[in-house]
Amino acid sequence: MADKNTSGAPQDLSDKTEQFIENNSRNLTMAIGAVALVIVSVVGYGKLVTEPAELEANENAWRSEQYFMMDSVDLALNGDGLYPGLYDIVDEHDGTTAAARARYEIGTILRSQGDYQGAIEAFEEAGLQDDVLSVLSQINIGDCAVELGDYSAASSAFNKAASASRSSIGEDYLSPIALYKGALVDLELGDRGAAKDKLDRIVADYPTSNVKATAEGLAAALIN
């Protein structure tokens, strides 16, 4: 009887908690990304005023980034006739931090449109140095890989995100997200031990996380 009750529990709970994390983290991830973009833009502007290429790129990118945060997808990607779009920023200002942010934003839009491979390529090409957006890029790559059924690539991306997030100002939010998503992928790969290790880390290291309770419940269900 015990085996019958527990055999499906981890997968059932995984399905429920995966839906929870998707419902709660997607908007929060977008929100923290948008805030990070504002911070990077303002701080970057102040630091880069003496560098013409960076200054010009930031001046040209601000409007498309504003459209991105307003979720005006077409205007963000293609511009409004007065200011260039994200694709133009990438083409005309390659090598600048503005172009790196534009690639990140393009990846986010492509993901929302279901172009997961295109999104992965954009996130990978961004090469962001910012310690928030770089982690978010890896989390997004992992999510896209899951959508494509490539759990090995997803596991790698979430592991990179979890590792990088430990030195990020957004650690308390980003680490639990990366660890939790990584645990769900571990379950898909049949590695219950690795999944439980990640879940236990969330419970021990991030007790105030909004995924702590679900992580604790899933970890308990994995105990033989």
ZADRENVO-151099 format. One record per residue: residue number from 0; x, y, z of N, C-alpha, C in turn. Coordinates in nm, 4 decimals. Example, Ala and Ser with C-alpha at 12.3 -4.5 7.8 and 13.67 -1.06 7.14 Angstrom:
<recs>
(0; (1.3190; -0.5690; 0.7800); (1.2300; -0.4500; 0.7800); (1.3200; -0.3300; 0.7800))
(1; (1.2850; -0.2250; 0.7080); (1.3670; -0.1060; 0.7140); (1.2900; 0.0030; 0.7870))
</recs>
This chain:
<recs>
(0; (0.0827; -0.1204; 0.0000); (0.0000; 0.0000; 0.0000); (0.0861; 0.1253; 0.0000))
(1; (0.1961; 0.1210; 0.0772); (0.2820; 0.2389; 0.0834); (0.3412; 0.2703; -0.0514))
(2; (0.3830; 0.1662; -0.1238); (0.4409; 0.1896; -0.2563); (0.3384; 0.2497; -0.3499))
(3; (0.2152; 0.2035; -0.3420); (0.1106; 0.2546; -0.4306); (0.0834; 0.4010; -0.4029))
(4; (0.0910; 0.4416; -0.2771); (0.0619; 0.5794; -0.2427); (0.1731; 0.6752; -0.2808))
(5; (0.2959; 0.6248; -0.2807); (0.4087; 0.7154; -0.3016); (0.4670; 0.7113; -0.4396))
(6; (0.4374; 0.6092; -0.5191); (0.5042; 0.5943; -0.6478); (0.4797; 0.7109; -0.7405))
(7; (0.3593; 0.7662; -0.7383); (0.3296; 0.8762; -0.8291); (0.3405; 1.0128; -0.7647))
(8; (0.3633; 1.0143; -0.6321); (0.3605; 1.1414; -0.5601); (0.4607; 1.2432; -0.6094))
(9; (0.5883; 1.2053; -0.6291); (0.6832; 1.3068; -0.6750); (0.6444; 1.3699; -0.8066))
(10; (0.5990; 1.2902; -0.9034); (0.5627; 1.3460; -1.0329); (0.4385; 1.4329; -1.0229))
(11; (0.3377; 1.3848; -0.9421); (0.2165; 1.4650; -0.9252); (0.2489; 1.5985; -0.8620))
(12; (0.3303; 1.5954; -0.7567); (0.3658; 1.7191; -0.6884); (0.4536; 1.8054; -0.7763))
(13; (0.5397; 1.7398; -0.8552); (0.6239; 1.8145; -0.9490); (0.5380; 1.8913; -1.0472))
(14; (0.4344; 1.8256; -1.1000); (0.3457; 1.8928; -1.1953); (0.2797; 2.0137; -1.1314))
(15; (0.2306; 1.9982; -1.0088); (0.1626; 2.1080; -0.9411); (0.2587; 2.2216; -0.9097))
(16; (0.3763; 2.1866; -0.8598); (0.4703; 2.2908; -0.8210); (0.5316; 2.3573; -0.9422))
(17; (0.5467; 2.2806; -1.0523); (0.5987; 2.3427; -1.1741); (0.5000; 2.4479; -1.2237))
(18; (0.3707; 2.4176; -1.2154); (0.2700; 2.5152; -1.2552); (0.2750; 2.6364; -1.1627))
(19; (0.2957; 2.6104; -1.0333); (0.3068; 2.7205; -0.9362); (0.4227; 2.8122; -0.9720))
(20; (0.5378; 2.7526; -0.9982); (0.6551; 2.8345; -1.0259); (0.6386; 2.9128; -1.1550))
(21; (0.5745; 2.8509; -1.2544); (0.5523; 2.9224; -1.3790); (0.4572; 3.0395; -1.3577))
(22; (0.3509; 3.0156; -1.2828); (0.2523; 3.1214; -1.2606); (0.3091; 3.2374; -1.1802))
(23; (0.3980; 3.2065; -1.0861); (0.4458; 3.3098; -0.9948); (0.5794; 3.3707; -1.0332))
(24; (0.6637; 3.2938; -1.1025); (0.7978; 3.3458; -1.1283); (0.8100; 3.4194; -1.2600))
(25; (0.7254; 3.3866; -1.3583); (0.7429; 3.4494; -1.4899); (0.7277; 3.6000; -1.4818))
(26; (0.6168; 3.6451; -1.4192); (0.5969; 3.7896; -1.4084); (0.7003; 3.8535; -1.3178))
(27; (0.7363; 3.7842; -1.2084); (0.8370; 3.8386; -1.1182); (0.9727; 3.8459; -1.1859))
(28; (1.0050; 3.7442; -1.2648); (1.1315; 3.7442; -1.3369); (1.1350; 3.8588; -1.4363))
(29; (1.0245; 3.8784; -1.5072); (1.0164; 3.9897; -1.6007); (1.0294; 4.1222; -1.5264))
(30; (0.9658; 4.1303; -1.4092); (0.9694; 4.2548; -1.3332); (1.1100; 4.2861; -1.2850))
(31; (1.1784; 4.1854; -1.2299); (1.3136; 4.2113; -1.1805); (1.4077; 4.2418; -1.2958))
(32; (1.3811; 4.1786; -1.4113); (1.4605; 4.2086; -1.5293); (1.4401; 4.3510; -1.5758))
(33; (1.3157; 4.3966; -1.5722); (1.2862; 4.5331; -1.6139); (1.3506; 4.6338; -1.5190))
(34; (1.3439; 4.6060; -1.3887); (1.4084; 4.6946; -1.2913); (1.5585; 4.6966; -1.3146))
(35; (1.6151; 4.5797; -1.3401); (1.7593; 4.5726; -1.3652); (1.7971; 4.6536; -1.4875))
(36; (1.7118; 4.6501; -1.5888); (1.7396; 4.7259; -1.7105); (1.7434; 4.8753; -1.6815))
(37; (1.6517; 4.9200; -1.5982); (1.6506; 5.0622; -1.5624); (1.7786; 5.0981; -1.4882))
(38; (1.8163; 5.0141; -1.3915); (1.9369; 5.0403; -1.3128); (2.0595; 5.0415; -1.4025))
(39; (2.0694; 4.9394; -1.4889); (2.1850; 4.9308; -1.5785); (2.1908; 5.0520; -1.6697))
(40; (2.0750; 5.0933; -1.7210); (2.0727; 5.2074; -1.8123); (2.1179; 5.3347; -1.7428))
(41; (2.0656; 5.3602; -1.6230); (2.0986; 5.4836; -1.5516); (2.2443; 5.4835; -1.5067))
(42; (2.2865; 5.3746; -1.4404); (2.4237; 5.3666; -1.3925); (2.5204; 5.3638; -1.5099))
(43; (2.4836; 5.2848; -1.6117); (2.5699; 5.2756; -1.7278); (2.5877; 5.4089; -1.7962))
(44; (2.4816; 5.4855; -1.8037); (2.4901; 5.6175; -1.8665); (2.5909; 5.7049; -1.7923))
(45; (2.5826; 5.7025; -1.6599); (2.6728; 5.7851; -1.5818); (2.8178; 5.7439; -1.5975))
(46; (2.8420; 5.6133; -1.6107); (2.9782; 5.5633; -1.6186); (3.0369; 5.5757; -1.7589))
(47; (2.9483; 5.5832; -1.8573); (2.9962; 5.5729; -1.9944); (2.9887; 5.7028; -2.0733))
(48; (2.9652; 5.8131; -2.0047); (2.9491; 5.9389; -2.0773); (3.0741; 5.9792; -2.1546))
(49; (3.1882; 5.9284; -2.1138); (3.3121; 5.9647; -2.1836); (3.3416; 5.8732; -2.3010))
(50; (3.2580; 5.7722; -2.3223); (3.2806; 5.6776; -2.4310); (3.1732; 5.6981; -2.5365))
(51; (3.2083; 5.7605; -2.6477); (3.1100; 5.7974; -2.7509); (3.0244; 5.6820; -2.8009))
(52; (3.0856; 5.5664; -2.8277); (3.0088; 5.4539; -2.8826); (2.9018; 5.4082; -2.7854))
(53; (2.9381; 5.3970; -2.6576); (2.8421; 5.3531; -2.5576); (2.7349; 5.4592; -2.5346))
(54; (2.7754; 5.5833; -2.5323); (2.6809; 5.6918; -2.5124); (2.5789; 5.6964; -2.6254))
(55; (2.6269; 5.6878; -2.7489); (2.5364; 5.6914; -2.8633); (2.4406; 5.5728; -2.8602))
(56; (2.4932; 5.4541; -2.8265); (2.4089; 5.3343; -2.8218); (2.2996; 5.3487; -2.7174))
(57; (2.3368; 5.3995; -2.6001); (2.2373; 5.4159; -2.4945); (2.1329; 5.5210; -2.5301))
(58; (2.1765; 5.6270; -2.5957); (2.0820; 5.7306; -2.6377); (1.9822; 5.6754; -2.7394))
(59; (2.0294; 5.5892; -2.8291); (1.9413; 5.5327; -2.9309); (1.8524; 5.4216; -2.8769))
(60; (1.8976; 5.3550; -2.7686); (1.8253; 5.2374; -2.7195); (1.7155; 5.2692; -2.6193))
(61; (1.7176; 5.3864; -2.5592); (1.6284; 5.4090; -2.4463); (1.4811; 5.3945; -2.4817))
(62; (1.4435; 5.4379; -2.6022); (1.3026; 5.4333; -2.6394); (1.2562; 5.2897; -2.6642))
(63; (1.3381; 5.2105; -2.7316); (1.3001; 5.0712; -2.7573); (1.2925; 4.9932; -2.6265))
(64; (1.3799; 5.0261; -2.5301); (1.3748; 4.9595; -2.4008); (1.2500; 5.0002; -2.3241))
(65; (1.2090; 5.1242; -2.3419); (1.0852; 5.1694; -2.2786); (0.9657; 5.0940; -2.3370))
(66; (0.9641; 5.0781; -2.4686); (0.8565; 5.0007; -2.5322); (0.8578; 4.8563; -2.4835))
(67; (0.9788; 4.8006; -2.4659); (0.9909; 4.6630; -2.4170); (0.9262; 4.6501; -2.2796))
(68; (0.9541; 4.7440; -2.1907); (0.8981; 4.7374; -2.0556); (0.7483; 4.7647; -2.0551))
(69; (0.6989; 4.8317; -2.1603); (0.5546; 4.8561; -2.1737); (0.4850; 4.7403; -2.2441))
(70; (0.5643; 4.6388; -2.2861); (0.5126; 4.5230; -2.3590); (0.4547; 4.5614; -2.4950))
(71; (0.5086; 4.6674; -2.5543); (0.4714; 4.7065; -2.6912); (0.5706; 4.6385; -2.7858))
(72; (0.5413; 4.5131; -2.8172); (0.6387; 4.4250; -2.8811); (0.6854; 4.4765; -3.0171))
(73; (0.5931; 4.5101; -3.1049); (0.6324; 4.5514; -3.2397); (0.7165; 4.6789; -3.2369))
(74; (0.6752; 4.7755; -3.1558); (0.7504; 4.9000; -3.1455); (0.8877; 4.8759; -3.0834))
(75; (0.8924; 4.7849; -2.9874); (1.0205; 4.7533; -2.9246); (1.1165; 4.6904; -3.0243))
(76; (1.0662; 4.5964; -3.1024); (1.1532; 4.5247; -3.1961); (1.1923; 4.6097; -3.3168))
(77; (1.0965; 4.6833; -3.3707); (1.1173; 4.7486; -3.4999); (1.1250; 4.9008; -3.4961))
(78; (1.1039; 4.9601; -3.3793); (1.1104; 5.1049; -3.3691); (0.9782; 5.1714; -3.4018))
(79; (0.9744; 5.3034; -3.3834); (0.8498; 5.3769; -3.4028); (0.8573; 5.4806; -3.5149))
(80; (0.9639; 5.4728; -3.5951); (0.9819; 5.5694; -3.7025); (1.0694; 5.6864; -3.6631))
(81; (1.0775; 5.7115; -3.5339); (1.1641; 5.8177; -3.4823); (1.2867; 5.7600; -3.4124))
(82; (1.2625; 5.6535; -3.3366); (1.3703; 5.5879; -3.2641); (1.3862; 5.4445; -3.3160))
(83; (1.5088; 5.3940; -3.3175); (1.5326; 5.2586; -3.3677); (1.4783; 5.1519; -3.2740))
(84; (1.4541; 5.0340; -3.3302); (1.4090; 4.9213; -3.2510); (1.5263; 4.8370; -3.2030))
(85; (1.4947; 4.7321; -3.1324); (1.5974; 4.6469; -3.0738); (1.6856; 4.5821; -3.1805))
(86; (1.6241; 4.5395; -3.2910); (1.7038; 4.4787; -3.3973); (1.8049; 4.5797; -3.4525))
(87; (1.7632; 4.7040; -3.4647); (1.8545; 4.8083; -3.5137); (1.9684; 4.8326; -3.4148))
(88; (1.9367; 4.8300; -3.2867); (2.0399; 4.8520; -3.1851); (2.1466; 4.7432; -3.1945))
(89; (2.1020; 4.6192; -3.2119); (2.1963; 4.5077; -3.2245); (2.2838; 4.5247; -3.3485))
(90; (2.2210; 4.5611; -3.4609); (2.2954; 4.5742; -3.5873); (2.3902; 4.6939; -3.5874))
(91; (2.3454; 4.8049; -3.5325); (2.4203; 4.9292; -3.5448); (2.5164; 4.9574; -3.4296))
(92; (2.4970; 4.8864; -3.3180); (2.5797; 4.9157; -3.1999); (2.6378; 4.7880; -3.1404))
(93; (2.6731; 4.6945; -3.2265); (2.7288; 4.5675; -3.1801); (2.8527; 4.5919; -3.0931))
(94; (2.8622; 4.5159; -2.9848); (2.9760; 4.5302; -2.8961); (2.9537; 4.6238; -2.7802))
(95; (2.8402; 4.6919; -2.7776); (2.8101; 4.7825; -2.6669); (2.7191; 4.7138; -2.5651))
(96; (2.7131; 4.7714; -2.4464); (2.6241; 4.7161; -2.3455); (2.4780; 4.7314; -2.3864))
(97; (2.4472; 4.8353; -2.4617); (2.3103; 4.8547; -2.5102); (2.2707; 4.7418; -2.6042))
(98; (2.3619; 4.6989; -2.6901); (2.3334; 4.5882; -2.7818); (2.3154; 4.4578; -2.7051))
(99; (2.3952; 4.4395; -2.5999); (2.3810; 4.3193; -2.5173); (2.2432; 4.3162; -2.4516))
(100; (2.1996; 4.4309; -2.3984); (2.0663; 4.4372; -2.3387); (1.9594; 4.4143; -2.4441))
(101; (1.9802; 4.4680; -2.5641); (1.8818; 4.4510; -2.6709); (1.8653; 4.3032; -2.7055))
(102; (1.9762; 4.2290; -2.7092); (1.9676; 4.0861; -2.7378); (1.8893; 4.0140; -2.6285))
(103; (1.9129; 4.0534; -2.5045); (1.8370; 3.9941; -2.3938); (1.6875; 4.0200; -2.4112))
(104; (1.6531; 4.1431; -2.4445); (1.5132; 4.1800; -2.4604); (1.4507; 4.1083; -2.5800))
(105; (1.5258; 4.0952; -2.6888); (1.4777; 4.0204; -2.8050); (1.4514; 3.8762; -2.7648))
(106; (1.5437; 3.8179; -2.6872); (1.5241; 3.6803; -2.6419); (1.3980; 3.6645; -2.5595))
(107; (1.3725; 3.7617; -2.4724); (1.2523; 3.7569; -2.3892); (1.1262; 3.7624; -2.4746))
(108; (1.1273; 3.8461; -2.5762); (1.0112; 3.8579; -2.6651); (0.9930; 3.7302; -2.7463))
(109; (1.1015; 3.6777; -2.8019); (1.0919; 3.5554; -2.8815); (1.0405; 3.4393; -2.7972))
(110; (1.0853; 3.4327; -2.6732); (1.0356; 3.3270; -2.5860); (0.8845; 3.3388; -2.5672))
(111; (0.8377; 3.4608; -2.5449); (0.6940; 3.4804; -2.5240); (0.6132; 3.4468; -2.6486))
(112; (0.6794; 3.4546; -2.7657); (0.6128; 3.4236; -2.8915); (0.6250; 3.2758; -2.9288))
(113; (0.6951; 3.1989; -2.8470); (0.7082; 3.0560; -2.8725); (0.8253; 3.0183; -2.9618))
(114; (0.9111; 3.1148; -2.9953); (1.0301; 3.0852; -3.0753); (1.1443; 3.0551; -2.9782))
(115; (1.1424; 2.9339; -2.9231); (1.2348; 2.9006; -2.8161); (1.3793; 2.8897; -2.8636))
(116; (1.4013; 2.8354; -2.9813); (1.5378; 2.8252; -3.0318); (1.5951; 2.9636; -3.0612))
(117; (1.5128; 3.0483; -3.1220); (1.5562; 3.1847; -3.1486); (1.5861; 3.2598; -3.0200))
(118; (1.5050; 3.2350; -2.9183); (1.5258; 3.2999; -2.7896); (1.6575; 3.2549; -2.7269))
(119; (1.6839; 3.1247; -2.7316); (1.8095; 3.0726; -2.6761); (1.9290; 3.1385; -2.7433))
(120; (1.9234; 3.1495; -2.8749); (2.0347; 3.2103; -2.9487); (2.0548; 3.3559; -2.9070))
(121; (1.9439; 3.4279; -2.8886); (1.9544; 3.5683; -2.8469); (2.0146; 3.5802; -2.7074))
(122; (1.9695; 3.4974; -2.6150); (2.0224; 3.5016; -2.4792); (2.1708; 3.4651; -2.4770))
(123; (2.2076; 3.3642; -2.5548); (2.3479; 3.3223; -2.5573); (2.4381; 3.4284; -2.6188))
(124; (2.3879; 3.4965; -2.7198); (2.4679; 3.5980; -2.7885); (2.4786; 3.7283; -2.7099))
(125; (2.3916; 3.7454; -2.6119); (2.3899; 3.8713; -2.5377); (2.5219; 3.8966; -2.4654))
(126; (2.5771; 3.7926; -2.4026); (2.7034; 3.8092; -2.3326); (2.6987; 3.9144; -2.2233))
(127; (2.5906; 3.9169; -2.1492); (2.5709; 4.0182; -2.0456); (2.6672; 4.0003; -1.9295))
(128; (2.7205; 4.1109; -1.8791); (2.8091; 4.1095; -1.7638); (2.7338; 4.1434; -1.6349))
(129; (2.6167; 4.2007; -1.6470); (2.5375; 4.2376; -1.5302); (2.5017; 4.1130; -1.4499))
(130; (2.5158; 4.1191; -1.3163); (2.4999; 3.9984; -1.2358); (2.3548; 3.9602; -1.2095))
(131; (2.2615; 4.0386; -1.2568); (2.1205; 3.9999; -1.2518); (2.0755; 3.9487; -1.3882))
(132; (2.0952; 4.0295; -1.4902); (2.0486; 3.9912; -1.6235); (2.1214; 3.8683; -1.6767))
(133; (2.2475; 3.8497; -1.6413); (2.3193; 3.7316; -1.6884); (2.2590; 3.6045; -1.6295))
(134; (2.2179; 3.6115; -1.5030); (2.1527; 3.4961; -1.4399); (2.0145; 3.4729; -1.5002))
(135; (1.9416; 3.5809; -1.5208); (1.8094; 3.5689; -1.5834); (1.8204; 3.5090; -1.7233))
(136; (1.9270; 3.5422; -1.7949); (1.9473; 3.4847; -1.9280); (1.9586; 3.3336; -1.9195))
(137; (2.0384; 3.2844; -1.8225); (2.0546; 3.1401; -1.8072); (1.9238; 3.0729; -1.7662))
(138; (1.8465; 3.1376; -1.6788); (1.7164; 3.0814; -1.6394); (1.6244; 3.0738; -1.7611))
(139; (1.6249; 3.1791; -1.8410); (1.5431; 3.1787; -1.9617); (1.5875; 3.0716; -2.0612))
(140; (1.7188; 3.0536; -2.0748); (1.7698; 2.9485; -2.1629); (1.7210; 2.8122; -2.1141))
(141; (1.7262; 2.7915; -1.9827); (1.6769; 2.6661; -1.9264); (1.5300; 2.6449; -1.9543))
(142; (1.4494; 2.7494; -1.9369); (1.3056; 2.7381; -1.9636); (1.2791; 2.7044; -2.1099))
(143; (1.3526; 2.7695; -2.1992); (1.3342; 2.7439; -2.3422); (1.3754; 2.6017; -2.3784))
(144; (1.4852; 2.5540; -2.3176); (1.5304; 2.4179; -2.3432); (1.4264; 2.3167; -2.2961))
(145; (1.3613; 2.3449; -2.1831); (1.2538; 2.2581; -2.1352); (1.1415; 2.2530; -2.2379))
(146; (1.1032; 2.3683; -2.2898); (0.9965; 2.3735; -2.3901); (1.0330; 2.2915; -2.5147))
(147; (1.1632; 2.2858; -2.5451); (1.2092; 2.2097; -2.6616); (1.2334; 2.0624; -2.6280))
(148; (1.2144; 2.0254; -2.5016); (1.2349; 1.8867; -2.4603); (1.3800; 1.8483; -2.4421))
(149; (1.4693; 1.9456; -2.4380); (1.6123; 1.9188; -2.4212); (1.6479; 1.9372; -2.2735))
(150; (1.6207; 1.8329; -2.1943); (1.6380; 1.8441; -2.0503); (1.7842; 1.8502; -2.0087))
(151; (1.8721; 1.7906; -2.0864); (2.0141; 1.7980; -2.0560); (2.0640; 1.9428; -2.0652))
(152; (2.0261; 2.0111; -2.1735); (2.0642; 2.1517; -2.1891); (1.9985; 2.2371; -2.0820))
(153; (1.8740; 2.2050; -2.0476); (1.8033; 2.2802; -1.9437); (1.8743; 2.2650; -1.8096))
(154; (1.9145; 2.1432; -1.7773); (1.9844; 2.1178; -1.6519); (2.1135; 2.1989; -1.6447))
(155; (2.1879; 2.2006; -1.7546); (2.3122; 2.2771; -1.7593); (2.2868; 2.4258; -1.7361))
(156; (2.1833; 2.4789; -1.8009); (2.1523; 2.6212; -1.7877); (2.1096; 2.6567; -1.6456))
(157; (2.0241; 2.5747; -1.5854); (1.9789; 2.6042; -1.4496); (2.0930; 2.5913; -1.3492))
(158; (2.1831; 2.4947; -1.3714); (2.2992; 2.4810; -1.2837); (2.3897; 2.6039; -1.2932))
(159; (2.4100; 2.6535; -1.4150); (2.4905; 2.7748; -1.4335); (2.4237; 2.8928; -1.3646))
(160; (2.2928; 2.9024; -1.3784); (2.2200; 3.0129; -1.3151); (2.2311; 3.0063; -1.1638))
(161; (2.2148; 2.8856; -1.1077); (2.2218; 2.8701; -0.9630); (2.3604; 2.9065; -0.9108))
(162; (2.4635; 2.8668; -0.9843); (2.5999; 2.8982; -0.9438); (2.6281; 3.0486; -0.9526))
(163; (2.5903; 3.1090; -1.0654); (2.6171; 3.2516; -1.0858); (2.5355; 3.3379; -0.9908))
(164; (2.4170; 3.2931; -0.9547); (2.3298; 3.3746; -0.8708); (2.3856; 3.3954; -0.7307))
(165; (2.4776; 3.3103; -0.6888); (2.5318; 3.3205; -0.5531); (2.6174; 3.4458; -0.5341))
(166; (2.6617; 3.5038; -0.6452); (2.7379; 3.6286; -0.6350); (2.6588; 3.7467; -0.6904))
(167; (2.5272; 3.7292; -0.7032); (2.4400; 3.8328; -0.7575); (2.3697; 3.9092; -0.6473))
(168; (2.3427; 4.0370; -0.6726); (2.2652; 4.1143; -0.5760); (2.1222; 4.0606; -0.5661))
(169; (2.0807; 3.9815; -0.6644); (1.9470; 3.9233; -0.6627); (1.9447; 3.7800; -0.6146))
(170; (2.0492; 3.7387; -0.5393); (2.0616; 3.5983; -0.4989); (1.9378; 3.5435; -0.4300))
(171; (1.8834; 3.6170; -0.3345); (1.7729; 3.5638; -0.2545); (1.6497; 3.5331; -0.3389))
(172; (1.6347; 3.6003; -0.4501); (1.5237; 3.5704; -0.5410); (1.5654; 3.4720; -0.6492))
(173; (1.6812; 3.4953; -0.7110); (1.7214; 3.4189; -0.8285); (1.7653; 3.2766; -0.7967))
(174; (1.8395; 3.2570; -0.6884); (1.8903; 3.1237; -0.6555); (1.7779; 3.0218; -0.6341))
(175; (1.6763; 3.0519; -0.5522); (1.5691; 2.9549; -0.5341); (1.4965; 2.9210; -0.6643))
(176; (1.4784; 3.0197; -0.7508); (1.4132; 2.9947; -0.8794); (1.4964; 2.8983; -0.9620))
(177; (1.6273; 2.9264; -0.9739); (1.7152; 2.8407; -1.0535); (1.7238; 2.7004; -0.9949))
(178; (1.7365; 2.6922; -0.8636); (1.7459; 2.5618; -0.7983); (1.6169; 2.4822; -0.8150))
(179; (1.5041; 2.5490; -0.7996); (1.3767; 2.4782; -0.8097); (1.3526; 2.4257; -0.9509))
(180; (1.3748; 2.5115; -1.0481); (1.3569; 2.4682; -1.1864); (1.4557; 2.3554; -1.2195))
(181; (1.5791; 2.3690; -1.1683); (1.6767; 2.2632; -1.1896); (1.6323; 2.1313; -1.1284))
(182; (1.5709; 2.1375; -1.0105); (1.5222; 2.0158; -0.9452); (1.4137; 1.9481; -1.0279))
(183; (1.3245; 2.0269; -1.0844); (1.2191; 1.9698; -1.1682); (1.2781; 1.9004; -1.2907))
(184; (1.3824; 1.9597; -1.3474); (1.4486; 1.8970; -1.4620); (1.5197; 1.7693; -1.4189))
(185; (1.5828; 1.7720; -1.3006); (1.6465; 1.6504; -1.2491); (1.5453; 1.5371; -1.2394))
(186; (1.4244; 1.5683; -1.1962); (1.3200; 1.4660; -1.1882); (1.2858; 1.4127; -1.3259))
(187; (1.2798; 1.5008; -1.4245); (1.2536; 1.4559; -1.5613); (1.3645; 1.3636; -1.6109))
(188; (1.4860; 1.3889; -1.5651); (1.6012; 1.3062; -1.6052); (1.6155; 1.1823; -1.5181))
(189; (1.5299; 1.1697; -1.4186); (1.5328; 1.0522; -1.3323); (1.6340; 1.0588; -1.2199))
(190; (1.6895; 1.1746; -1.1921); (1.7906; 1.1895; -1.0877); (1.7264; 1.2492; -0.9630))
(191; (1.6623; 1.1632; -0.8849); (1.5912; 1.2087; -0.7657); (1.6866; 1.2641; -0.6601))
(192; (1.8064; 1.2062; -0.6513); (1.9030; 1.2520; -0.5530); (1.9462; 1.3955; -0.5779))
(193; (1.9773; 1.4264; -0.7044); (2.0177; 1.5630; -0.7392); (1.9022; 1.6601; -0.7157))
(194; (1.7809; 1.6162; -0.7486); (1.6632; 1.7008; -0.7278); (1.6459; 1.7327; -0.5795))
(195; (1.6570; 1.6294; -0.4963); (1.6380; 1.6517; -0.3526); (1.7463; 1.7417; -0.2957))
(196; (1.8698; 1.7268; -0.3423); (1.9771; 1.8139; -0.2952); (1.9450; 1.9609; -0.3214))
(197; (1.8936; 1.9896; -0.4417); (1.8595; 2.1279; -0.4764); (1.7445; 2.1786; -0.3898))
(198; (1.6445; 2.0951; -0.3716); (1.5293; 2.1350; -0.2914); (1.5695; 2.1595; -0.1465))
(199; (1.6568; 2.0741; -0.0941); (1.7044; 2.0924; 0.0428); (1.7845; 2.2219; 0.0567))
(200; (1.8585; 2.2590; -0.0466); (1.9333; 2.3847; -0.0434); (1.8392; 2.5043; -0.0344))
(201; (1.7286; 2.4972; -0.1074); (1.6307; 2.6063; -0.1013); (1.5790; 2.6216; 0.0416))
(202; (1.5398; 2.5087; 0.1013); (1.4837; 2.5111; 0.2358); (1.5850; 2.5632; 0.3371))
(203; (1.7108; 2.5182; 0.3238); (1.8131; 2.5551; 0.4216); (1.8667; 2.6962; 0.4016))
(204; (1.8891; 2.7341; 0.2751); (1.9583; 2.8603; 0.2478); (1.8661; 2.9776; 0.2180))
(205; (1.7418; 2.9484; 0.1767); (1.6519; 3.0570; 0.1370); (1.5143; 3.0385; 0.2024))
(206; (1.5091; 3.0407; 0.3353); (1.3846; 3.0120; 0.4067); (1.2731; 3.1130; 0.3830))
(207; (1.3074; 3.2323; 0.3338); (1.2032; 3.3324; 0.3090); (1.1561; 3.3330; 0.1639))
(208; (1.2099; 3.2425; 0.0827); (1.1714; 3.2379; -0.0590); (1.0246; 3.1989; -0.0745))
(209; (0.9611; 3.2515; -0.1781); (0.8212; 3.2168; -0.2026); (0.8053; 3.0754; -0.2571))
(210; (0.9156; 3.0055; -0.2851); (0.9057; 2.8660; -0.3294); (0.9534; 2.7695; -0.2213))
(211; (0.9859; 2.8210; -0.1034); (1.0387; 2.7354; 0.0027); (0.9401; 2.6261; 0.0417))
(212; (0.8141; 2.6612; 0.0614); (0.7147; 2.5634; 0.1058); (0.6943; 2.4539; 0.0023))
(213; (0.6854; 2.4914; -0.1255); (0.6649; 2.3897; -0.2290); (0.7904; 2.3038; -0.2446))
(214; (0.9081; 2.3643; -0.2303); (1.0323; 2.2878; -0.2367); (1.0380; 2.1867; -0.1220))
(215; (0.9987; 2.2282; -0.0035); (0.9986; 2.1400; 0.1127); (0.9030; 2.0233; 0.0934))
(216; (0.7851; 2.0530; 0.0384); (0.6878; 1.9480; 0.0148); (0.7357; 1.8471; -0.0890))
(217; (0.7973; 1.8964; -0.1956); (0.8459; 1.8062; -0.2994); (0.9633; 1.7238; -0.2481))
(218; (1.0513; 1.7841; -0.1693); (1.1634; 1.7112; -0.1119); (1.1133; 1.5975; -0.0224))
(219; (1.0090; 1.6248; 0.0562); (0.9530; 1.5222; 0.1445); (0.8955; 1.4075; 0.0631))
(220; (0.8362; 1.4384; -0.0512); (0.7767; 1.3346; -0.1349); (0.8820; 1.2477; -0.2003))
(221; (1.0047; 1.2947; -0.2066); (1.1118; 1.2183; -0.2714); (1.1816; 1.1232; -0.1760))
(222; (1.1502; 1.1293; -0.0475); (1.2120; 1.0405; 0.0484); (1.1545; 0.9009; 0.0328))
(223; (1.2419; 0.8047; 0.0134); (1.1959; 0.6662; -0.0061); (1.1433; 0.6064; 0.1243))
</recs>
